[in-house]
Amino acid sequence: MGLLTELRDSISRAAATLFSEQDPKRIGIYGPPNAGKTTLANRIARDWTGDAVGPESHIPHETRRARRKENVEIERDGGTVEIDIVDTPGVTTKVDYTEFLEHDMEKDDAVRRSREATEGVAEAMHWLREDVDGVIYVLDSTEDPFTQVNTMLIGIIESQDLPVLILANKIDLEDSSIQRIRNAYPQHETIPLSALEGDNMDEVYDKIAEYFG
Amino acid sequence: MPEVKSPDDDGVQIDMISAERMEGLTSMEKIRIILDGVRDGNIVILEEGLTPDEESRLIEVTMTEISPDEFNGIEIESYPQSGDDEGGFLGRLMGKESTPKKLTVIGPANQIETLHKDETLISALVSRN
């Protein structure tokens, strides 16, 4: 009998592992170029896994491939929320290689960077339609949020019924305006933060757990 | 047959496409009409805009067509969705396809520049390349 009980217990434990645990949700970090998406992805990854996701830069389109950091376990209220973070290239409707020349880049490098950037944007759109379960939308709070790309992307996210959390980044800068973002997208909650300085990350993690847990 | 003039070298051609003309076309057919016009240097105005899914595909196809010194991409402007004219979640549940019904202007990125935009006004500067 003891053997049977043990066998039954181990089967039920295996079944629980197989069927009860959900796969981590894939949360895409989206937004326009230079909003601080990779800085945020790195902040989250470093806080909970100790590793970074990718290199950060002030030159637009530094991230030209979607990068996934798997199994990020965020501890909240005595429990854990496990997510995969997908850092995506900044979305735009135009890429002009001559803009990279202003960052002391040779023409060949600028052309290569622009080609990779266009591939990256197309890839990000594909991920959004097919492969993410929720979205963190990062905006630079020093910039006008009322752009067509932001409006279109938030419309695309809403049309897919994906949960979305809007983050007003760069609140450490003087020109930052959180209210401007709240006014532009009143249908969504906006959380202020500085991913670079780590300001208000506790609230960001609370909301990640609430929205995507 | 309606009269068709060749575009003047000094002018900018504007194609105003009615909702009726776009009706019944597939997403890719609509995207092709838009991008073919824009790549010829025209400003394309849609009486009714694209659905969010079509917008997503328009961005994706535009990216694949960008080529240095030839085509830098598009500038696109439409009024923001108010949200309540979409039929909402219930509408989608009932199988109602969301129709944006928003006037949309699309042009070559190097020829159209948005000067001002809010919920009720879009002001853009169009220039000859």
Interface residues (C-beta under 8 A of the other chain):
Chain A: V91 T92 T93 K94 V95 D96 Y97 V111 S114 R115 T118 E119 V121 A122 M125 H126 L128 R129 F146 T147 Q148 T151 M152 G155 I156 E158 S159 Q160 D161 Q187
Chain B: T51 P52 D53 E55 S56 R57 I59 E60 T62 M63 T64 I66 P68 N72 G73 I74 E75 I76 E77 S78 P80 Q81 G83 F89 R92 S98 A109 N110 T114 K117 D118
